[in-house]
Amino acid sequence: MESDIMQIKVERVPQTRIQEVDFENIPFGKEFADHMFVADYENGVWGDFKIQPYGKMMFFPAMLGLHYGQTIFEGMKAYRNDSGEVMMFRPEDNFKRLNVSAGRMCMPTIPVELMMEALKELLKIDAAWVPESKESALYIRPFMFATDEFLGVKPSNKYRCVIFTGPVGPYYTTPLRVVVEENFTRAAKGGTGSAKAGGNYGGSLYPTRLAQEKGYHQILWTDSIEHKYIEESGTMNVMFQIGDTLVTPPTGDTILKGITRDSVLTLAADLGMKVEERRISIDEIAAAYQKGELKDAFGVGTAATIAPIEVIGYNGNDMLLPSMDARALSKKIAEELRAIRYGEVADKFGWMVSMN
Ligand SMILES: *Cc1c(COP(=O)(O)O)cnc(C)c1O
């Protein structure tokens, strides 16, 4: 396959696996499309661009990425609109963020135009895997990891970058029960919380398991110093409606700069809602709850989109949020975002990118 900026060698599957997938009932993250894009970094340059059948890779046990955590990833989605076209949602922003993560982890950046070109070629080949249903999308997982065979702790000289995709249905199917975390920390000041780096997620599994044993789905993370200010929920940014104002903590060292977060804030402001990006303490949430002013709480992220929170556990008590019917503001934003993604309304912010 020829392109302006790179040569991609294409090896196609002899036979598609698509008929094995039940598109009426897609589980999250278990189905993978036929092909993947692979690039390798060596001697300071990215090369060896390939699209090949999705499948096993071979590594040496001493591969650095398996030991010291030089692994970063992205997650984004492509949607099929009413005219059957495949459209990606803000993909350049994801590739820019991959490079931000790379910088923090001493990994090489990869040009956004190169990744866009690669992704478009991959989507053209696997276009049939983008679901028709408006509950579903094609999830896209770009990632990069260190491939040097070496035992010392140092930045690798070689890296691999891969993009694979897979059709997905809804991530959470019920409103979330979250619990305020007062001991464990997802990210600390000066740490790696603003990078989508593998280790951040490994470290969150244990506290999340403890929360799940107490009957919650996810953690509401607080700051690492006082465990007082809200940061994120699980692997999502988090927003609250207090009175008629939408409040969310500012991104920074410890809070990932979510693209869904940015989109929701943009839409909310555009719909004329009051929006505040500021620190918000759990005491403020609890006080608003007592006064009946806590109208809504929800997580925002690519996988889940807008995930309503129904319960916030804090100090041994559960705050019960208003029923779904009463959440006009977040429903309106969610609907607007959905309509943009599936091409039902004008894409006035220029978020949708065609694969052609
Ligand atoms: C990926 C991620 C998010 C959401 O980012 P999006 O760009 O909206 O998908 C939020 N928090 C964490 C920790 C994440 O890893």
The ligand as a Tripos MOL2 file, in Angstrom:
@<TRIPOS>MOLECULE
LIG
   15    15     1     0     0
SMALL
NO_CHARGES

@<TRIPOS>ATOM
      1 C1         -8.2570    7.3410   29.6230 C.3       1 LIG1
      2 C2         -8.5420    7.9410   30.9680 C.ar      1 LIG1
      3 C3         -9.5310    8.9100   31.1640 C.ar      1 LIG1
      4 C4        -10.4960    9.3320   30.0810 C.3       1 LIG1
      5 O1         -9.9000    9.9270   29.0010 O.3       1 LIG1
      6 P1        -10.6820   10.0000   27.6050 P.3       1 LIG1
      7 O2         -9.7630   10.7240   26.7200 O.co2     1 LIG1
      8 O3        -11.9310   10.7320   27.8540 O.co2     1 LIG1
      9 O4        -10.9390    8.5980   27.2030 O.co2     1 LIG1
     10 C5         -9.6580    9.4770   32.4160 C.ar      1 LIG1
     11 N1         -8.8710    9.1050   33.4370 N.ar      1 LIG1
     12 C6         -7.9250    8.1550   33.2870 C.ar      1 LIG1
     13 C7         -7.0860    7.8040   34.4480 C.3       1 LIG1
     14 C8         -7.7420    7.5500   32.0570 C.ar      1 LIG1
     15 O5         -6.8220    6.6020   31.9160 O.3       1 LIG1
@<TRIPOS>BOND
     1     1     2 1
     2     2     3 ar
     3     2    14 ar
     4     3     4 1
     5     3    10 ar
     6     4     5 1
     7     5     6 1
     8     6     7 2
     9     6     8 1
    10     6     9 1
    11    10    11 ar
    12    11    12 ar
    13    12    13 1
    14    12    14 ar
    15    14    15 1
@<TRIPOS>SUBSTRUCTURE
     1 LIG1         1 GROUP 0 **** ****
